[in-house]
Amino acid sequence: MNESDAITWQKSSFSGGNGEDCVEVALHAGAILMRESDEPGEVIATSPAKLAAFIAGVKAGEFDHLVN
């Protein structure tokens, strides 16, 4: 990867303040990349449409049972 291919990772302002325990996302080459801050070498990719569908489900509370 050259310098112009650098990935800018973003995490939620709700993430832990220690830089761990958070999921980071980035848009790169038309794909959404995701990784856990404590495992930065393990990256998965999805499409913007699939991430939008997931976010809609989160906003609707469909996954609340996983964290409550």
C-alpha positions in Angstrom: 0.0 0.0 0.0 1.4 3.4 -0.9 0.8 6.6 0.9 -2.2 7.6 -1.2 -3.9 4.3 -0.2 -3.8 5.2 3.5 -6.9 4.2 5.4 -8.4 6.6 7.9 -10.1 4.7 10.7 -13.0 6.2 12.6 -14.5 5.1 15.9 -17.6 6.1 17.8 -17.4 8.8 20.4 -19.2 6.3 22.6 -16.2 4.0 22.6 -14.0 3.5 25.7 -11.5 6.2 26.4 -8.6 3.9 26.6 -8.5 3.3 22.8 -9.6 -0.3 23.2 -13.0 -2.0 23.3 -14.2 -0.3 20.1 -15.0 -1.1 16.6 -13.4 1.1 14.0 -14.7 1.7 10.4 -13.3 3.2 7.3 -14.4 3.8 3.7 -11.7 2.5 1.3 -11.9 1.8 -2.4 -15.7 1.8 -2.3 -15.9 -0.8 0.6 -16.6 -0.3 4.2 -13.8 -1.8 6.3 -14.3 -2.8 10.0 -11.9 -3.9 12.7 -11.6 -4.1 16.4 -9.2 -1.7 18.0 -7.5 -4.5 20.0 -7.1 -6.7 16.8 -6.2 -4.1 14.1 -4.8 -6.7 11.8 -8.1 -8.5 11.4 -10.2 -6.5 9.0 -13.5 -7.4 7.4 -15.1 -5.6 4.5 -18.7 -5.0 3.5 -20.7 -2.8 1.1 -22.1 0.6 2.0 -25.6 -0.8 1.3 -25.1 -3.7 3.7 -23.8 -1.4 6.5 -26.8 0.9 5.9 -29.2 -2.0 6.4 -27.4 -3.0 9.6 -27.4 0.5 11.0 -31.1 0.8 10.3 -31.6 -2.4 12.3 -29.5 -1.0 15.2 -31.5 2.2 15.2 -34.7 0.2 15.3 -33.5 -1.7 18.3 -33.3 -5.1 16.6 -30.0 -6.0 18.2 -30.6 -4.6 21.7 -31.0 -8.1 23.1 -27.3 -8.8 22.3 -26.1 -6.2 24.8 -28.7 -6.1 27.5 
